[in-house]
């Protein structure tokens, strides 16, 4: 294979300035090291890595078995604005000799630190190609200016989110030189299952600390408003003291103002307080476990709004330092953290919660994409940058893999008979579907769901589908906020008080949504079906049971106890047949597949079901299908039963029209086409004239439960990344 226009290896220089950027660069460095036939790696270490007060963190690079080619002492102490400027100047003086000696083909620079700006400036002026990691993001401080300055100096860009990609394009960067890869640190985060995490917690926080019962605090100065950020740090420590939970406090970074923040820590006795452990540095592998199992993380570090989302750990983001970052729902912002009470209230709100895993910043496959991108760089191309004026159109991708990649959801449908899992595209196309019989026991069912989802997620990679999350449709009453099945239908045994979100989220590292199958059918119609664009409509599912969903002002109605839209249990007769819910005369007792099967069996037992042209094999159970077949062949009694069932359903629809007054009623499910004309007749005869014009239609969706489950994922995640 040709490498970069000729047969020689690509010489890559990775420069790291501090513990934070190393956590992002290390996965790339490991990847480069694993392919010596393509790459030569040089490592340059500078900045706070080499300062004892900040933990001498260059040692972790050595422990990772990387050869450090060059150590540059570039930090001018003082921790104020002037010291930052002098440090940039010192780095600019020292770097040319290093770069002349190493002669890299490309330098990889990360992020938005003042040290990184010196690296990018030196490389650009010395005609060395620059690959910038994490460009295009917005945080809200001087870091934005530095980050965007590095973007203008860099020749190639690796960004983590779709919004960052669009920002780079809007900044007139050549979209052919931008790769949307995700954050490299997520490659490590999403494979960080350490069963021995308790030993790490005990090592850093003490033997008496339990998982989810401690706090990680990491707060840095805001260089554009140092005085306020120091005051905010003081309030944070006061709130943590009052909250009275064991807390791991990491020292701030080397930015201007950090010395004053350390003085605040010492003034309050944090290093000797029994509830606090104050440390300069925690190795990244251990830090991952600490934040993954914390009851809460608090501060203003980018780690809180980016990496911690991978675990669903609650985060309190203080002040303006990360104000523009994209975040998962696990982040609570306290933008004006101007009182101890406000921060304390945030701690009470967040501590101990568990949120869905967020993959806004990556899916665990960033490094392979970056290595492929590096191999594609043609060193024969002109070094001079080209800017694109005017900005390119939205959603134009940067590499062929991303262009062809299909944003998709994993959809799960838990029926009374079958368990189905599907890969569903953004357009509502079912790319692939898997079906198994639904096991009878809880344990077998959970294991099968996990197994099928893992297999489908692996297959999605081969099909070039990027899975954004998992949506689950199930019978019964569901708490969608917690992802818990509260009470199931009788058809699904051992399925009460079941937390579906946690095991799936933990296994797949994906956000998970769960809802009732009737609600999912309504969501499917809203996104893909005849309810698209309508403000108010109702969906009725006619299948084994009768369910439904209500869309009001474009939103799904769940009700105060998640019991809204149990439309199958609207009572249409006081002396009607028994219903599975324990009542009498419900729509479901007349019009469901189970009800028709009951009536078909009665006719069959009385030898009144079969007509000429019909037969029921001895080994086949009588079902609703036979009743419908008999009615089509002229069986008067079967026709009467279907008419009664359709009338009951029609009366239910009339009640819905009088109660909710939707603009459309959609009948879904296998029995819908058999009931539609009877329902319309009942409306004409029984409904108020003001609602008789409301249209009733049969759904044209093939798999509304699967499509609805997928829509929960696609609607929510695309709101965050588009």
C-alpha positions as CSV (number, residue, x, y, z in Angstrom):
1,X,0.0,0.0,0.0
2,X,1.3,3.4,-0.9
3,X,1.7,5.8,2.1
4,X,1.0,9.5,1.7
5,X,2.0,9.7,-2.0
6,X,5.3,7.7,-1.6
7,X,6.6,4.6,0.1
8,X,8.0,6.1,3.2
9,X,6.4,6.2,6.6
10,X,4.5,9.2,7.8
11,X,6.5,10.9,10.6
12,X,4.1,12.2,13.2
13,X,4.9,14.5,16.1
14,X,2.5,14.5,19.0
15,X,3.0,17.4,21.4
16,X,1.3,17.3,24.8
17,X,1.2,20.1,27.3
18,X,-0.9,18.8,30.3
19,X,-2.8,15.9,31.8
20,X,-6.0,16.9,30.1
21,X,-4.8,16.9,26.5
22,X,-2.8,13.7,27.0
23,X,-6.1,11.9,27.8
24,X,-7.2,12.8,24.3
25,X,-3.9,12.3,22.5
26,X,-2.9,9.0,24.2
27,X,-5.4,6.8,22.3
28,X,-4.1,8.3,19.0
29,X,-0.5,7.7,20.1
30,X,-1.3,4.1,21.0
31,X,-2.9,3.7,17.6
32,X,0.1,5.2,15.8
33,X,2.4,3.0,17.8
34,X,0.4,-0.2,16.8
35,X,1.0,0.5,13.1
36,X,4.8,0.9,12.8
37,X,4.7,0.0,9.1
38,X,2.8,3.2,8.4
39,X,4.0,5.7,11.0
40,X,7.0,7.0,13.0
41,X,6.0,8.6,16.3
42,X,7.9,11.5,18.0
43,X,6.6,12.7,21.4
44,X,7.3,16.2,22.6
45,X,6.4,17.1,26.2
46,X,6.1,20.6,27.5
47,X,4.0,22.9,29.7
48,X,2.6,21.8,33.1
49,X,3.6,18.1,32.5
50,X,7.1,19.0,33.8
51,X,6.1,20.9,36.9
52,X,6.1,19.3,40.3
53,X,3.2,21.4,41.7
54,X,1.0,19.9,38.9
55,X,2.0,16.3,39.5
56,X,5.0,15.8,37.1
57,X,2.5,14.2,34.8
58,X,5.1,13.4,32.2
59,X,5.7,10.2,34.2
60,X,2.3,8.8,33.1
61,X,3.5,9.1,29.5
62,X,6.6,7.1,30.4
63,X,4.5,4.6,32.3
64,X,2.5,4.1,29.0
65,X,5.8,3.1,27.4
66,X,6.2,6.0,25.1
67,X,9.7,7.3,24.3
68,X,9.7,11.1,25.0
69,X,11.9,12.6,22.3
70,X,12.0,16.1,23.8
71,X,11.2,17.7,27.1
72,X,10.7,21.5,27.0
73,X,10.4,23.6,30.1
74,X,8.2,26.4,28.8
75,X,6.2,27.5,31.8
76,X,7.0,30.9,33.4
77,X,5.7,30.6,37.0
78,X,3.4,33.3,38.4
79,X,0.0,31.9,37.4
80,X,-1.2,35.3,36.1
81,X,-2.0,36.8,32.7
82,X,1.6,38.0,32.1
83,X,3.0,34.6,33.0
84,X,0.8,33.0,30.4
85,X,2.0,35.4,27.7
86,X,5.7,34.9,28.8
87,X,5.2,31.1,28.6
88,X,3.9,31.3,25.0
89,X,6.9,33.4,24.2
90,X,9.4,31.0,25.8
91,X,7.8,28.1,23.9
92,X,8.1,30.0,20.7
93,X,11.8,30.5,21.3
94,X,12.6,26.9,22.1
95,X,10.4,25.0,19.6
96,X,12.2,25.9,16.3
97,X,15.3,23.9,17.3
98,X,13.1,20.9,18.2
99,X,11.1,21.0,15.0
100,X,14.3,21.4,12.9
101,X,15.8,18.3,14.5
102,X,12.7,16.1,14.3
103,X,11.5,17.3,10.9
104,X,8.0,15.8,11.3
105,X,5.6,15.5,8.3
106,X,2.7,16.4,10.5
107,X,2.2,17.7,14.0
108,X,-0.9,16.8,16.1
109,X,-2.1,19.6,18.4
110,X,-5.0,19.3,20.7
111,X,-7.5,21.8,22.0
112,X,-7.4,25.4,23.2
113,X,-4.5,25.9,25.6
114,X,-2.0,28.7,25.3
115,X,0.8,26.1,25.0
116,X,-1.0,24.6,22.0
117,X,-1.2,28.0,20.4
118,X,2.6,28.2,20.6
119,X,2.9,24.8,19.1
120,X,0.6,25.6,16.2
121,X,2.2,29.0,15.5
122,X,5.7,27.4,15.4
123,X,4.7,24.6,13.1
124,X,2.7,26.8,10.7
125,X,5.6,29.3,10.4
126,X,8.0,26.4,9.7
127,X,5.8,24.9,7.0
128,X,4.9,21.8,9.0
129,X,1.4,20.4,8.5
130,X,-0.8,20.6,11.5
131,X,-3.7,18.3,12.5
132,X,-5.9,20.0,15.1
133,X,-8.0,17.9,17.5
134,X,-11.3,19.3,18.8
135,X,-11.6,22.3,16.7
136,X,-15.0,24.0,16.1
137,X,-16.2,23.6,19.6
138,X,-17.6,26.5,21.7
139,X,-17.0,26.9,25.4
140,X,-17.4,30.5,26.3
141,X,-14.0,31.9,27.6
142,X,-10.6,33.0,26.1
143,X,-10.3,29.3,25.2
144,X,-12.7,29.9,22.3
145,X,-10.3,32.6,20.8
146,X,-7.3,30.3,21.2
147,X,-9.1,27.3,19.8
148,X,-10.3,29.2,16.7
149,X,-6.8,30.8,16.2
150,X,-5.3,27.3,16.1
151,X,-8.1,26.3,13.6
152,X,-6.9,29.1,11.3
153,X,-3.3,27.8,11.6
154,X,-4.1,24.1,11.2
155,X,-4.2,22.3,7.8
156,X,-6.4,19.4,8.9
157,X,-9.1,19.1,11.5
158,X,-10.5,16.3,13.6
159,X,-13.8,17.3,15.3
160,X,-15.9,15.5,17.8
161,X,-19.5,16.6,17.1
162,X,-21.7,17.5,14.1
163,X,-22.1,21.0,15.5
164,X,-18.3,21.4,15.7
165,X,-18.0,20.2,12.1
166,X,-20.6,22.8,11.0
167,X,-18.8,25.5,12.9
168,X,-15.5,24.7,11.1
169,X,-17.3,24.8,7.7
170,X,-18.8,28.1,8.7
171,X,-15.3,29.4,9.5
172,X,-14.5,28.7,5.9
173,X,-12.2,25.7,6.5
174,X,-11.9,23.3,3.6
175,X,-14.5,20.7,4.2
176,X,-12.3,18.0,2.5
177,X,-9.8,18.4,5.3
178,X,-12.3,18.0,8.2
179,X,-13.0,14.6,9.8
180,X,-15.9,14.1,12.1
181,X,-14.4,11.3,14.2
182,X,-15.7,11.7,17.7
183,X,-13.5,12.3,20.7
184,X,-10.5,9.9,21.0
185,X,-10.9,9.6,24.8
186,X,-14.3,8.0,24.2
187,X,-12.5,5.0,22.6
188,X,-11.2,4.3,26.1
189,X,-14.2,5.5,28.0
190,X,-16.6,3.1,26.3
191,X,-14.4,0.1,26.9
192,X,-13.6,1.0,30.5
193,X,-15.5,-1.7,32.4
194,X,-13.3,-2.3,35.4
195,X,-14.9,-4.7,37.8
196,X,-12.3,-3.8,40.5
197,X,-13.4,-0.1,40.6
198,X,-14.0,-0.3,44.3
199,X,-10.3,-0.7,45.0
200,X,-9.7,2.5,43.0
201,X,-12.4,4.4,45.0
202,X,-10.9,3.2,48.3
203,X,-7.4,4.1,47.3
204,X,-8.4,7.7,46.5
205,X,-11.3,8.3,48.9
206,X,-10.9,5.9,51.8
207,X,-12.1,2.4,52.8
208,X,-15.4,3.5,54.1
209,X,-16.7,5.1,50.8
210,X,-19.3,3.4,48.7
211,X,-20.0,3.6,45.0
212,X,-22.4,6.6,44.1
213,X,-21.8,8.1,47.5
214,X,-19.0,10.6,46.8
215,X,-18.3,13.7,44.7
216,X,-15.6,14.5,42.3
217,X,-14.8,18.3,42.1
218,X,-12.6,19.8,39.4
219,X,-12.7,23.6,39.0
220,X,-10.4,25.8,37.0
221,X,-10.0,29.6,36.9
222,X,-11.7,31.6,34.2
223,X,-9.0,33.8,32.8
224,X,-11.3,36.5,31.5
225,X,-12.8,37.0,35.0
226,X,-10.3,35.7,37.5
227,X,-11.7,37.5,40.5
228,X,-15.2,36.1,40.0
229,X,-14.0,32.6,39.4
230,X,-12.0,32.6,42.6
231,X,-15.1,33.8,44.5
232,X,-17.2,31.0,42.8
233,X,-14.6,28.4,43.9
234,X,-14.9,29.6,47.4
235,X,-18.7,29.3,47.3
236,X,-18.3,25.8,45.8
237,X,-16.1,24.6,48.7
238,X,-18.5,26.1,51.2
239,X,-21.4,24.2,49.6
240,X,-19.4,21.0,49.5
241,X,-18.5,21.3,53.2
242,X,-22.2,21.9,54.0
243,X,-23.3,19.0,51.8
244,X,-21.2,16.7,54.0
245,X,-20.2,14.0,51.5
246,X,-16.8,12.5,50.8
247,X,-15.2,14.6,48.0
248,X,-12.2,14.2,45.8
249,X,-10.9,17.7,44.9
250,X,-8.4,17.9,42.0
251,X,-6.1,21.0,42.0
252,X,-6.8,23.5,39.2
253,X,-4.8,23.8,36.0
254,X,-2.0,26.2,35.5
255,X,-4.1,29.1,34.0
256,X,-3.9,32.6,35.5
257,X,-5.7,32.5,38.8
258,X,-4.9,29.0,39.8
259,X,-2.5,30.1,42.6
260,X,-5.3,32.1,44.2
261,X,-7.6,29.1,44.0
262,X,-5.1,26.9,45.7
263,X,-4.8,29.6,48.5
264,X,-8.6,29.4,48.9
265,X,-8.3,25.6,49.4
266,X,-5.7,26.0,52.0
267,X,-7.4,28.8,53.8
268,X,-10.5,26.5,54.2
269,X,-8.3,23.6,55.3
270,X,-9.5,21.3,52.5
271,X,-6.3,19.3,52.4
272,X,-6.8,18.3,56.1
273,X,-10.6,18.2,56.2
274,X,-11.9,14.6,57.0
275,X,-14.4,14.7,54.1
276,X,-12.0,15.8,51.4
277,X,-9.1,14.3,49.5
278,X,-7.2,17.0,47.6
279,X,-4.9,15.6,44.8
280,X,-2.8,17.1,42.0
281,X,-3.3,14.4,39.5
282,X,-5.2,11.1,39.1
283,X,-4.1,8.7,36.2
284,X,-6.7,8.8,33.5
285,X,-7.6,5.1,33.7
286,X,-8.4,5.5,37.4
287,X,-10.1,8.9,36.9
288,X,-12.5,7.3,34.5
289,X,-13.6,4.8,37.2
290,X,-13.9,7.5,39.8
291,X,-16.2,9.7,37.8
292,X,-18.1,6.7,36.4
293,X,-19.1,5.6,39.9
294,X,-19.5,9.0,41.5
295,X,-22.7,10.3,43.0
296,X,-22.0,13.6,41.2
297,X,-19.2,15.6,39.5
298,X,-19.1,19.4,40.1
299,X,-16.9,22.2,38.7
300,X,-16.2,23.7,35.3
301,X,-13.9,21.2,33.6
302,X,-14.7,20.2,30.0
303,X,-14.4,16.6,31.3
304,X,-17.7,17.1,33.1
305,X,-19.7,18.2,30.1
306,X,-17.9,15.8,27.7
307,X,-16.4,12.6,29.0
308,X,-18.6,12.1,32.0
309,X,-21.7,11.9,29.9
310,X,-20.5,8.5,28.6
311,X,-21.4,7.1,32.1
312,X,-24.6,9.0,32.8
313,X,-23.0,10.4,36.0
314,X,-24.8,13.6,37.2
315,X,-22.8,16.8,36.6
316,X,-23.1,20.3,38.0
317,X,-21.4,22.8,35.6
318,X,-20.6,26.1,37.3
319,X,-20.2,29.4,35.7
320,X,-19.4,30.4,32.1
321,X,-16.2,28.4,31.3
322,X,-18.2,25.6,29.4
323,X,-21.3,27.7,28.6
324,X,-21.3,26.9,24.8
325,X,-20.5,23.2,25.0
326,X,-23.0,20.5,23.8
327,X,-24.1,18.4,26.8
328,X,-26.1,15.3,27.6
329,X,-29.1,15.5,29.9
330,X,-26.9,14.6,32.8
331,X,-25.5,18.2,33.1
332,X,-27.2,20.8,35.3
333,X,-25.9,24.3,34.5
334,X,-25.5,26.9,37.3
335,X,-24.4,29.8,35.2
336,X,-24.7,32.4,37.9
337,X,-23.1,30.4,40.8
338,X,-23.1,33.5,43.0
339,X,-24.4,32.0,46.2
340,X,-23.6,29.0,48.3
341,X,-27.2,28.1,48.6
342,X,-27.7,28.0,44.8
343,X,-24.8,25.5,44.5
344,X,-26.0,23.5,47.5
345,X,-29.5,23.2,45.9
346,X,-27.9,22.0,42.7
347,X,-26.1,19.3,44.7
348,X,-29.3,18.2,46.3
349,X,-31.0,18.0,42.9
350,X,-28.2,16.0,41.2
351,X,-26.5,13.9,43.7
352,X,-27.2,10.1,43.3
353,X,-29.2,10.4,40.1
354,X,-28.5,8.1,37.1
355,X,-28.9,9.4,33.5
356,X,-28.8,7.7,30.2
357,X,-25.3,7.3,28.7
358,X,-24.6,10.1,26.1
359,X,-22.6,9.6,22.9
360,X,-22.7,13.2,21.7
361,X,-18.9,13.3,21.7
362,X,-18.1,9.9,20.3
363,X,-19.1,6.3,19.6
364,X,-15.8,4.6,20.6
365,X,-14.4,4.4,17.0
366,X,-12.5,7.8,16.7
367,X,-9.0,6.4,16.6
368,X,-9.5,4.1,13.6
369,X,-11.1,7.0,11.7
370,X,-8.2,9.3,12.6
371,X,-5.5,6.8,11.5
372,X,-7.3,6.3,8.2
373,X,-7.5,10.0,7.8
374,X,-3.7,10.4,8.5
375,X,-2.9,7.7,5.9
376,X,-5.0,9.6,3.3
377,X,-2.9,12.8,3.7
378,X,-1.0,13.4,0.5
379,X,2.3,15.1,1.3
380,X,2.7,16.1,-2.4
381,X,-0.3,18.4,-2.1
382,X,0.5,22.1,-1.7
383,X,0.9,23.1,1.9
384,X,-0.8,26.5,1.4
385,X,-4.3,26.4,3.0
386,X,-7.4,27.1,1.0
387,X,-10.4,28.7,2.6
388,X,-13.9,28.1,1.3
389,X,-16.0,31.3,0.6
390,X,-18.9,31.4,1.1
391,X,-19.6,28.8,3.8
392,X,-20.6,25.4,2.4
393,X,-24.1,24.0,2.7
394,X,-25.1,22.3,5.9
395,X,-24.6,18.5,6.4
396,X,-21.8,18.2,3.8
397,X,-19.5,15.5,5.2
398,X,-15.8,15.2,5.0
399,X,-14.8,11.7,4.2
400,X,-16.5,8.9,2.2
401,X,-17.2,6.7,5.2
402,X,-19.1,9.5,6.9
403,X,-21.0,10.5,3.7
404,X,-22.2,6.9,3.4
405,X,-22.8,6.4,7.1
406,X,-26.5,6.1,8.0
407,X,-27.7,7.7,11.3
408,X,-29.8,5.0,12.8
409,X,-31.5,3.7,15.9
410,X,-31.8,0.2,17.5
411,X,-35.6,-0.4,18.0
412,X,-36.9,-3.2,20.3
413,X,-40.5,-4.4,20.3
414,X,-41.6,-6.6,23.2
415,X,-44.8,-8.3,22.1
416,X,-46.7,-11.0,23.8
417,X,-45.4,-13.6,21.4
418,X,-42.3,-12.3,19.7
419,X,-39.3,-10.2,20.6
420,X,-38.1,-8.1,17.7
421,X,-35.0,-5.9,17.3
422,X,-34.4,-3.7,14.2
423,X,-31.9,-1.3,12.8
424,X,-34.0,1.7,11.7
425,X,-32.6,4.6,9.6
426,X,-33.4,8.3,10.0
427,X,-35.9,8.0,7.1
428,X,-37.8,5.2,8.8
429,X,-36.4,2.4,6.7
430,X,-35.9,-0.9,8.5
431,X,-32.4,-1.8,7.5
432,X,-32.4,-5.2,9.2
433,X,-34.8,-7.0,11.6
434,X,-34.3,-9.8,14.0
435,X,-37.1,-11.9,15.5
436,X,-37.1,-14.4,18.4
437,X,-39.9,-15.9,20.5
438,X,-40.3,-13.8,23.7
439,X,-39.1,-16.0,26.6
440,X,-41.5,-16.5,29.5
441,X,-39.1,-15.6,32.4
442,X,-37.6,-12.2,33.3
443,X,-34.0,-13.5,33.3
444,X,-34.2,-15.2,29.9
445,X,-35.9,-12.2,28.4
446,X,-33.4,-9.6,29.6
447,X,-30.5,-11.8,28.4
448,X,-32.1,-12.3,25.0
449,X,-32.7,-8.6,24.6
450,X,-29.1,-7.8,25.5
451,X,-27.8,-10.5,23.2
452,X,-30.0,-9.4,20.2
453,X,-29.1,-5.7,20.7
454,X,-25.3,-6.5,20.9
455,X,-25.5,-8.6,17.7
456,X,-27.5,-5.9,16.0
457,X,-25.1,-3.1,17.0
458,X,-22.2,-5.2,15.7
459,X,-24.0,-5.8,12.4
460,X,-24.8,-2.0,12.2
461,X,-21.0,-1.3,11.9
462,X,-20.8,-3.7,8.9
463,X,-23.9,-2.0,7.4
464,X,-22.3,1.4,7.9
465,X,-25.1,2.5,10.2
466,X,-24.2,4.7,13.2
467,X,-26.4,3.8,16.1
468,X,-27.5,6.8,18.1
469,X,-29.4,5.0,20.8
470,X,-31.9,2.3,21.7
471,X,-35.7,2.7,21.8
472,X,-37.9,0.0,23.4
473,X,-41.7,-0.5,22.8
474,X,-43.4,-2.8,25.4
475,X,-46.9,-3.6,26.5
476,X,-48.2,-2.3,29.8
477,X,-47.6,0.9,31.9
478,X,-44.2,2.5,31.5
479,X,-42.4,5.3,33.3
480,X,-40.4,6.8,30.3
481,X,-38.5,9.2,32.5
482,X,-36.8,6.3,34.4
483,X,-37.0,3.7,31.7
484,X,-39.0,1.4,33.9
485,X,-41.9,-1.0,33.1
486,X,-44.2,-0.4,36.0
487,X,-47.0,-3.0,35.2
488,X,-47.1,-5.2,32.2
489,X,-49.9,-6.8,30.3
490,X,-50.8,-10.4,31.2
491,X,-49.3,-11.5,27.9
492,X,-45.8,-10.7,29.1
493,X,-45.1,-12.5,32.3
494,X,-42.6,-11.5,35.0
495,X,-42.4,-8.0,33.6
496,X,-43.3,-5.6,36.4
497,X,-41.0,-3.0,38.0
498,X,-38.4,-3.8,35.4
499,X,-35.6,-1.3,34.8
500,X,-34.8,-1.7,31.1
501,X,-32.6,1.4,30.7
502,X,-29.8,0.6,33.0
503,X,-28.7,-2.9,31.7
504,X,-29.0,-1.8,28.1
505,X,-27.2,1.5,28.6
506,X,-24.4,-0.2,30.6
507,X,-23.9,-2.9,28.0
508,X,-24.1,-0.9,24.8
509,X,-22.9,2.5,26.1
510,X,-25.9,4.1,24.4
511,X,-28.8,6.2,25.6
512,X,-32.0,4.2,26.0
513,X,-35.6,5.2,25.8
514,X,-38.6,3.1,26.8
515,X,-42.3,3.6,26.3
516,X,-45.7,1.8,26.0
517,X,-46.4,0.2,22.6
518,X,-49.5,2.4,22.1
519,X,-47.5,5.5,22.7
520,X,-44.8,4.3,20.3
521,X,-47.4,3.8,17.6
522,X,-48.4,7.4,18.0
523,X,-44.8,8.5,17.9
524,X,-44.3,6.5,14.7
525,X,-47.3,8.2,13.1
526,X,-46.0,11.6,14.2
527,X,-42.6,11.1,12.6
528,X,-43.2,8.8,9.7
529,X,-46.9,8.4,9.1
530,X,-50.2,10.2,8.6
531,X,-49.8,12.3,11.8
532,X,-46.7,14.0,10.5
533,X,-47.1,17.8,10.9
534,X,-50.4,17.5,12.8
535,X,-50.8,19.3,16.1
536,X,-53.4,16.9,17.6
537,X,-54.2,13.4,16.7
538,X,-55.0,10.0,18.3
539,X,-53.7,6.5,17.3
540,X,-55.6,3.4,18.2
541,X,-53.9,0.0,17.9
542,X,-56.1,-3.0,17.1
543,X,-54.2,-6.1,17.7
544,X,-54.0,-8.8,20.4
545,X,-55.1,-6.1,22.7
546,X,-56.3,-2.5,22.1
547,X,-53.9,0.3,22.9
548,X,-53.3,3.8,21.8
549,X,-51.5,7.1,22.0
550,X,-52.5,10.8,22.1
551,X,-50.5,13.6,20.5
552,X,-51.6,17.0,21.8
553,X,-49.9,20.2,20.6
554,X,-47.2,18.0,18.9
555,X,-46.3,16.3,22.2
556,X,-47.1,12.8,23.5
557,X,-49.4,12.7,26.5
558,X,-48.3,10.4,29.3
559,X,-50.6,11.5,32.2
560,X,-49.8,12.0,35.8
561,X,-49.2,8.3,36.5
562,X,-48.2,7.3,33.0
563,X,-51.6,5.8,32.3
564,X,-52.9,8.2,29.6
565,X,-54.2,6.7,26.3
566,X,-55.3,3.4,27.8
567,X,-57.9,3.6,25.1
568,X,-58.6,-0.1,25.0
569,X,-60.1,0.2,28.5
570,X,-62.7,2.9,27.7
571,X,-66.0,1.3,28.8
572,X,-68.7,1.3,26.1
573,X,-71.2,-1.0,27.8
574,X,-72.1,-1.5,31.5
575,X,-73.0,-5.1,31.1
576,X,-70.5,-6.1,28.4
577,X,-68.1,-9.1,28.5
578,X,-65.3,-9.4,31.0
579,X,-62.0,-7.6,30.2
580,X,-58.5,-8.7,31.0
581,X,-58.2,-5.5,33.1
582,X,-60.8,-6.9,35.6
583,X,-63.6,-4.6,34.4
584,X,-66.6,-5.2,32.0
585,X,-67.6,-3.8,28.7
586,X,-64.2,-2.3,27.7
587,X,-63.4,-1.8,24.0
588,X,-60.7,-4.4,24.3
589,X,-63.3,-7.0,25.6
590,X,-65.2,-6.5,22.3
591,X,-62.7,-5.6,19.6
592,X,-59.3,-7.0,20.4
593,X,-57.8,-10.1,18.8
594,X,-58.2,-12.0,22.1
595,X,-62.0,-11.1,22.2
596,X,-62.5,-12.2,18.6
597,X,-60.6,-15.4,19.3
598,X,-62.9,-16.0,22.3
599,X,-66.0,-15.5,20.1
600,X,-64.6,-17.7,17.3
601,X,-63.9,-20.5,19.7
602,X,-67.5,-20.3,21.0
603,X,-68.9,-20.6,17.5
604,X,-66.5,-23.4,16.7
605,X,-67.5,-25.4,19.8
606,X,-71.2,-25.0,18.6
607,X,-70.3,-26.1,15.1
608,X,-71.4,-22.6,13.8
609,X,-68.0,-21.2,12.6
610,X,-67.1,-23.2,9.6
611,X,-68.8,-22.6,6.2
612,X,-68.2,-24.1,2.8
613,X,-64.6,-23.5,1.7
614,X,-63.3,-23.4,5.3
615,X,-61.4,-25.9,7.5
616,X,-59.4,-25.7,10.7
617,X,-56.7,-28.4,11.1
618,X,-56.8,-30.3,14.3
619,X,-53.4,-29.1,15.5
620,X,-54.3,-25.5,14.8
621,X,-56.0,-23.3,17.5
622,X,-59.1,-21.3,16.5
623,X,-58.2,-17.6,16.2
624,X,-59.6,-14.3,15.1
625,X,-58.3,-15.0,11.6
626,X,-60.8,-17.8,11.2
627,X,-63.7,-15.6,12.4
628,X,-62.7,-12.9,9.8
629,X,-62.5,-15.6,7.1
630,X,-65.9,-17.0,8.0
631,X,-67.4,-13.5,7.9
632,X,-65.9,-12.9,4.4
633,X,-67.4,-16.3,3.2
634,X,-70.9,-15.2,4.4
635,X,-71.2,-16.6,7.9
636,X,-73.9,-14.3,9.3
637,X,-73.0,-15.0,13.0
638,X,-69.4,-14.2,12.3
639,X,-70.4,-11.0,10.5
640,X,-72.6,-10.0,13.5
641,X,-69.7,-10.5,15.9
642,X,-67.4,-8.3,13.8
643,X,-70.1,-5.7,13.5
644,X,-70.5,-5.6,17.3
645,X,-66.8,-5.4,17.7
646,X,-66.5,-2.6,15.2
647,X,-69.4,-0.8,16.8
648,X,-67.8,-1.0,20.3
649,X,-64.6,0.4,18.8
650,X,-66.6,3.1,17.0
651,X,-68.3,4.2,20.3
652,X,-64.8,4.4,21.9
653,X,-63.7,6.7,19.0
654,X,-66.8,8.8,19.5
655,X,-65.9,9.2,23.2
656,X,-62.3,10.2,22.2
657,X,-63.7,12.8,19.7
658,X,-65.9,14.3,22.4
659,X,-63.1,14.3,25.0
660,X,-60.0,15.2,23.1
661,X,-61.3,16.6,19.8
662,X,-58.3,15.6,17.7
663,X,-58.0,16.5,14.0
664,X,-57.3,12.9,13.0
665,X,-57.9,9.4,14.3
666,X,-55.5,6.7,13.0
667,X,-56.4,3.0,13.3
668,X,-53.4,0.8,13.4
669,X,-52.8,-2.9,13.7
670,X,-53.9,-6.0,11.9
671,X,-57.7,-5.5,12.5
672,X,-57.8,-1.8,11.5
673,X,-58.9,-2.4,7.9
674,X,-61.8,-4.7,9.1
675,X,-63.2,-2.0,11.4
676,X,-62.7,1.3,9.5
677,X,-66.1,1.4,7.7
678,X,-68.1,0.4,10.8
679,X,-66.3,3.0,12.9
680,X,-67.1,5.7,10.4
681,X,-70.8,4.6,10.4
682,X,-70.9,4.8,14.2
683,X,-69.4,8.3,14.1
684,X,-72.0,9.5,11.7
685,X,-74.8,8.1,13.8
686,X,-73.5,8.8,17.3
687,X,-71.1,11.8,17.3
688,X,-71.9,15.4,17.7
689,X,-72.1,17.2,14.4
690,X,-69.1,19.4,15.4
691,X,-66.8,16.3,15.3
692,X,-68.4,14.2,12.6
693,X,-66.0,15.6,10.0
694,X,-62.9,14.4,11.8
695,X,-61.1,12.0,9.5
696,X,-60.5,8.4,10.5
697,X,-57.9,6.5,8.5
698,X,-56.0,3.2,8.5
699,X,-52.3,3.5,9.2
700,X,-50.0,2.8,6.3
701,X,-47.0,2.0,8.5
702,X,-45.9,-1.7,8.5
703,X,-44.2,-1.8,11.9
704,X,-45.5,1.1,14.0
705,X,-44.1,-0.3,17.3
706,X,-40.5,-0.6,15.9
707,X,-40.7,2.8,14.1
708,X,-42.1,4.5,17.2
709,X,-39.3,3.0,19.4
710,X,-36.8,4.3,16.8
711,X,-38.4,7.7,16.7
712,X,-37.8,8.3,20.4
713,X,-34.0,7.9,19.6
714,X,-33.9,9.8,16.4
715,X,-36.0,12.8,17.5
716,X,-34.1,13.2,20.8
717,X,-30.5,12.7,19.6
718,X,-30.8,14.7,16.4
719,X,-32.1,17.6,18.4
720,X,-28.8,17.7,20.2
721,X,-26.4,17.2,17.2
722,X,-28.1,19.1,14.3
